[in-house]
């Protein structure tokens, strides 16, 4: 009986820890069929839009969140992984903040637009006050 209680407690602990993890997803833009290859390079996050002089294709809206308390950098890290998975080079129009859910009063969240640059080599992330993740 004691062993079953320990196993049950261990299962609850694993469930609780996994529920705290950050997660991210990309919602493809309607009518968009951008098929970009995944990559392992840093992704630039900028708060504003890209200027019209830079050519890019919108992949979709990227959303990130944690179910529990934490920092926005945890959310940005998983958003960067998701952006790399869908082939995005930049996440523009980035907005971060906190949100309320059933188990946390201030969980970190993030949202932006994932884009694929036409000429990635000439783009300077720091010039646009961007941060790499």
VMD Tcl script that draws the C-alpha trace (Angstrom):
set ca {
  {0.00 0.00 0.00}
  {2.83 2.37 0.86}
  {4.52 1.70 -2.49}
  {1.31 2.60 -4.37}
  {1.13 5.93 -2.52}
  {4.74 6.73 -3.43}
  {4.10 5.86 -7.09}
  {0.94 7.97 -7.09}
  {2.78 10.92 -5.58}
  {5.59 10.57 -8.14}
  {3.05 10.56 -10.96}
  {1.40 13.70 -9.61}
  {4.78 15.42 -9.37}
  {5.67 14.53 -12.98}
  {2.25 15.74 -14.15}
  {2.60 19.01 -12.25}
  {6.09 19.70 -13.62}
  {5.06 18.91 -17.20}
  {2.04 21.20 -16.87}
  {4.40 24.09 -16.08}
  {6.34 23.77 -19.31}
  {6.38 26.51 -21.91}
  {4.82 25.77 -25.28}
  {4.47 27.44 -28.63}
  {2.56 27.05 -31.89}
  {2.34 28.73 -35.28}
  {-1.01 29.48 -36.84}
  {-0.43 29.61 -40.61}
  {-1.65 32.69 -42.42}
  {-4.82 31.96 -44.40}
  {-4.14 31.40 -48.08}
  {-0.42 31.18 -47.38}
  {1.50 28.20 -48.67}
  {5.04 29.16 -47.62}
  {7.02 25.96 -47.27}
  {10.25 26.94 -45.55}
  {12.85 24.42 -44.47}
  {13.60 24.00 -40.78}
  {16.95 25.34 -39.57}
  {19.12 25.54 -36.45}
  {20.19 29.18 -36.64}
  {19.23 31.98 -34.23}
  {15.90 33.71 -34.78}
  {15.67 37.50 -34.50}
  {12.82 38.91 -32.38}
  {11.81 42.53 -33.01}
  {8.93 44.52 -31.53}
  {7.97 46.46 -34.61}
  {7.24 45.52 -38.20}
  {9.95 45.08 -40.79}
  {10.33 48.04 -43.15}
  {8.86 47.75 -46.64}
  {12.39 47.73 -48.11}
  {12.98 44.23 -46.71}
  {11.42 41.40 -48.68}
  {9.87 38.58 -46.67}
  {7.05 36.05 -46.66}
  {4.72 35.69 -43.71}
  {4.60 32.12 -42.40}
  {2.02 32.75 -39.70}
  {1.17 33.99 -36.24}
  {3.37 32.50 -33.53}
  {2.04 32.16 -29.99}
  {3.89 31.11 -26.86}
  {2.89 30.64 -23.25}
  {3.61 28.94 -19.96}
  {0.95 27.31 -17.85}
  {2.63 28.47 -14.66}
  {4.67 31.43 -13.46}
  {8.03 32.13 -15.08}
  {9.90 34.57 -17.25}
  {9.19 35.82 -20.73}
  {12.62 34.53 -21.83}
  {11.35 30.97 -21.28}
  {8.46 31.68 -23.63}
  {10.69 33.40 -26.20}
  {13.01 30.40 -26.17}
  {10.24 27.95 -27.10}
  {8.86 30.44 -29.63}
  {12.32 30.53 -31.25}
  {12.38 26.73 -31.42}
  {8.96 26.74 -33.09}
  {10.05 29.49 -35.49}
  {13.11 27.43 -36.48}
  {10.90 24.37 -36.97}
  {8.72 26.21 -39.50}
  {11.70 27.93 -41.17}
  {11.19 31.48 -39.89}
  {14.16 33.84 -39.66}
  {12.43 36.70 -37.81}
  {9.54 37.10 -35.40}
  {8.26 40.64 -35.86}
  {5.56 42.64 -34.08}
  {6.52 40.82 -30.87}
  {4.33 41.44 -27.85}
  {5.04 39.85 -24.48}
  {3.16 40.07 -21.23}
  {1.26 38.06 -18.68}
  {-2.08 36.33 -18.77}
  {-4.34 34.60 -16.27}
  {-5.30 30.96 -16.43}
  {-6.82 28.44 -14.04}
  {-3.59 27.72 -12.14}
  {-1.58 30.97 -12.44}
  {-2.45 34.61 -11.99}
  {0.45 35.87 -14.08}
  {1.77 33.38 -16.59}
  {4.12 34.72 -19.28}
  {2.84 34.85 -22.86}
  {4.18 36.03 -26.20}
  {2.85 36.64 -29.69}
  {4.33 37.75 -33.00}
  {4.44 37.20 -36.74}
  {6.89 34.57 -38.02}
  {8.48 35.51 -41.35}
  {10.99 34.07 -43.82}
  {13.45 36.65 -45.18}
  {14.27 36.65 -48.87}
  {17.86 37.81 -48.22}
  {18.73 36.73 -44.71}
  {22.45 37.46 -45.06}
  {21.94 41.21 -45.47}
  {19.57 41.54 -42.49}
  {21.02 43.14 -39.33}
  {18.91 42.14 -36.34}
  {20.64 44.55 -33.94}
  {19.97 47.50 -36.25}
  {16.24 46.97 -35.60}
  {16.82 46.62 -31.82}
  {16.24 42.90 -32.15}
  {17.34 40.04 -29.92}
  {18.46 36.61 -31.02}
  {17.08 33.46 -29.45}
}
mol new
graphics top color blue
foreach p $ca { graphics top sphere $p radius 0.5 }
foreach p [lrange $ca 0 end-1] q [lrange $ca 1 end] { graphics top cylinder $p $q radius 0.2 }
display resetview
